């Protein structure tokens, strides 16, 4: 379904892409009990929220209708291609998306859309748009404002009055309207006027580049006390090309009985990339800080600097989509493409 309305010739144009999620959920009976089916109800936001006509000239495209739990890298590619096809014709793009995997999609789009010169905004809601008191209306209006009226040139998540860098953002709350938080200062606030903090890439005269090469054979593994490191052997046997280990603190892993490093070295020898992140929301794996970090580096593991684990996973998929050469992969993982790395906290002399 596509629709288009126009109020005035001098309004900025915004392209809205629907992909499903709770924001377009439909209530149905299951065993005589009402439950919500995410992404099944294609919402015409121009009809549901007539105020949008006062903000921007909008064209809509219900690209997908699905729960975000069913999203996979093929859907990221489809979204990136749809955005790239239209981005030169619009001031900004808004994507409505389920909240469960929105930050994964945001991270993927931040790598797939290089030289971004306009805002690409993801948003959704914690309750269906048809529910009285839903947060859907506010989030959509705020997102259209951000896409239409700002000079932000990044992939962002707009939620509960905040503009957040997508690849530095996590879903913190399962049900509250304040679902997403960034590990950095927000890019801006909408109260209801937009107040930008200056912590963002500004609109620039660049030609966008679509780069959707991706290898989804990457595993994210969380370390925990007592974990048997022999589980790492299954990474190779299941055909994975990369592994992201969410380690403790400053990238620490066990050095005694449950020693990870020999298994990491075996994987690297087989040509499988191993990358290290931290379980901490804020912080970096520092190979030089503790002996275990040094051992991981010696075994061939790559430090993901202060990238979020979800972002590191997506970036490693993207890196492996371009090359299987370990040296080049390491260079890609250490390069800051879309502000996914907080460069002020990272120095090559102490990092790996």
N, C-alpha and C positions, 0 to 999 in steps of 0.2 A: 504494500500500500504506500502510495506517495501522495502527498498533498502539499499545496503551496498557497500562502496568503500574503498579501502585501498591503501595508497601510500607507506608506509614503515613499517617494522616490529617493529621499536622502537617508534612509535608514540603512544601517549595516546589515549584511546578510549572514545568516547562521545556518549551517547544515546540521540537522539533527538525525542521528542514526539510532534506531532502536534495536536492541539485541535480546530483550527479555528481562528476566530477573523478577524479584519481588515487586518491583514498581509496576509490572504488568501482569501480576498474578491474578488468578481467577479462583473463586471459592467453589469447591465441588464437594459432594458427599462421598465419603469413603467408609464403608461399613456403617452407614447411617450417621456418620459424624462429619461435620464440616471441616475440611482442611484446605490449605492454599496450595495451588499448583503454580509454581513460578514460571513466568515467561510464556504463558499460554494465551494471554489476552492482548491483542495488538491495540495499544492505546493511541488514539489520535489526539496528541497533546494540544493541537491548535483548537480543537473543540473543547477538550477538558479544561484547558487553561487559557481562556480568551485574552488574559492580560499579556500574553506573549506577543500579541500583535502590537502592543504599545512599546515594545523593547526593540524588536528587530524584524527584518524580513526573513521568514523561515521557510526552508524546504525540508521535508521529512522523508525518511526512508526506513521502513521496518525491515532491516537487513536480516535479522535472526529473531527467532522466538524460542528461547530456551532458558533453563535454569543455569546460573553461572557455574554451578558445580559440574556441569557437563561440558564446560568450555575446555578446549585443548588448543595446542599451537596452530592447528589448521584454521581455527576461528580467528586467532590473532592476525594471521596473514590475510584473511578475508576482510577484516575490519581495516587493516592498514591499507589494503588495496582500494577499498571504498573511499577512505579518507583522501588518499593520494589522487584519486581520479577527480575529486571535486575541490580540493583545498585551494586551488588558485582562484576559484570563483567566489570564495566566501571569506569573510573577516575571521571566522572561527568555526570550530566544529564541536558539537555536543553529542556524546554517546551515552545513552541510558543503558545500564548494565546491572546485573545482580551484584550484591555487595560481597559475597563470599570469596570471589576470585578477582574482584575489580583491580586490586593492587598488582596481581600478576599480569593482567591485560595491560594496565598502565605502564608497567615496566617494559613489557614487550614492545608496545607502541613507541616508547621513548627511544628504543634502539632501531626499530624498523623504519621510523620516519626521521631521517637524518636532515640536517640543515633546516630544521623546522623554523618557520618564520611567522607562525600564527598560533593562537591558543587552541589546543585540543583538550577538551574537558570531558572527563568521565563523571557520571553521577548516577544515583539510584535512590532507593529509599528502603527503610526498615519495615515499612508496612505498605500494602498495596495502595495504588493511587485511588482506588474506589472506596477506601475506608475513610470515614469521617475523622478528621484530625491527622491524616497521614502527613508524613514529612515530604511526600513526593512533590507536592506543588511548590513548596519553598525551594527545594533543591533544584528543580528544573528551572524556575525563574532565576535563581541565583546563577545557575550555570549558563543560561542564555545571556545574562548580563555580563558575566566574565568573558564569554566568547565574543560578545559584540563590542564591549566598551573598554577592553584593556589592551595593552601592548605586550602582554605576556606571550612569549614564543617557546612554550614548553607543553609537555603532556602533564595535565594536572587532574586532581580529584577535587571536586567541589562538593562539600557535604556540611550540613549544619552551620552554614554561614562562614565556612573557611575555604580558602583556596590553598591546596596542598600539592607539593611536588609528588607526582604519582610514584616514581621509583624510590622515594624516600618515605613512603607511607605504609602503614599497616592497619588492618582492621583490629581495633582494640576491644570493641564491645559487640556482643552478639545481638542485642536487641535495642539498646538505647539509640536515640537519634544522633548522639555524638559518636558515631560508629568508628570514624577514622581519625588517626593522629599521625603527625609527621615527627620524625626524629630530629628535624630541624625547625627553625622558625617558619611559620606559615608564609606562603607567598603573599597572602592577603586575607582580608576579612570583608564580609558583606553585611552591613549593619543598619539600614538596608543599602546605603551607598557603599561603593567599593573603596577600601583603603588598602593600598599595596604597601608592602614593607620594603620593597627594593631588592629583596633577596630572590631575584629571578632573572632569567634571560629575556632581554627586551626584544621586541619585534625588530627584525633586521631585513635588509634587502638580500635575501638569499633564495636560491632555487632549491626547493625541497627534493630530497632523494629518497626513493623507495628501496629499502634493503631488507627483504624478507627471508633471506637465507637462514635456515634454522634446522638444528638437529635435536629432536626431542628425546633422544636416548640418553638422558641425564637423570641421575637419582639424587634426591636430597635426603640425607640421613642424619638423624639427631643422636649425638652421643649421650650416653647416660651411665651412671655408676653400675658396674658389673657387666656391662655390655661385652659380649664375646666378639673380639675383632675378626674372628674367622668368617663372620657374616659378610665381610667385605669381598670374600671370594666369589660370592654370588653375583657381584656387579659384573664381572667378566662373563660368567656363565649365562647370564640373562641378556647379554648383548648390549650392555650400556657402554657408551663412549666417554662418559664423564660422571664424576661423583662430587657432590658438594657435601662436606661434613660440617654440621653445625656443632662446633666444639665448645668447651667451657671458656669462661673469662677471656683472656688474651689469646685465644686460639689453642688452649691447652687440651691435651689428650693423655690418657693413662700411659705411664712409662714402666709399670711394674708387671703384675701378673697378666693383665689384659692389655698388652702392648699393641698399639695400632700400627706403629711405624714399619715393621717388616711387611705387613699386608699392604700398606700404602705403596711401598717401594715395588712390590710385585705387580700391583696394578699399573703403576707408571711405566714399568719395564714392558708391560704388554701394550703400551700406547694409550692407556686410559688416563685422562686428565683428572687429577684430584685437587679440589680447591677447598680451602678452610675458611669458614665464617665463625662468628661467635653467637652463642645463645643470648647474649646480652642485647637488649634493644639499642642501647647506645654504647659504642665502643668498637675496637678493631682487634683482629688477631695480629699480634706483634711477634714475629719469629725470634727477635733478638731479646725479648723480655725474660722468657723462661726457657729452661733446657728442653722442655717438651716441644716448644715452638721451633727451636733450632733443629731438633730431630725430625720434625715434620718437613721442614724445609730441605734438610739433607736427603730425605726420602723422595723428594721431588714434588711435594705439595705446593700449591700456589696460595698465597694469602689473598683474600678478597677485600683487603683493606676494610673500610667501614661500611661496605654495602650491606643492606639487609639480606638475610638468607634467601628470601623469595626473589629478590632482584638478582642476586648472585646466580641462582639457579637459572633464571631466564637468560641472563647475560652469557652464561657458559653454553647454553643451547645455541644462542646466536653466534658465539665465537666458533663453536664446533661446526656450525653451518657454513662457515667460511674457510676453515682449515682444520687439518688434523695434526699439523706441525706444532709440537709442544712449545717451542720457543715463540712462535707467532701467537699461539693461544695465550701464553703468559703475557705477552705484550698487549693483546686486546683486553685481557682482564684487568690490567693495570692502567689502561687508558680511560680517561674520564670523558665519555661521549655525551652524556645527557645530564650532568650534575648528579649522577648516581653515587659518586664518591665525594666525600667532603674533603677537598684538597687541603684545607687549612689544618686538618688533623693528620695528614699523611706526609711522610718524608721518605724518599727512596733510600736514604742512607740506613734507615732502621727497618724498612719494610722489605718484603720478599716479592 
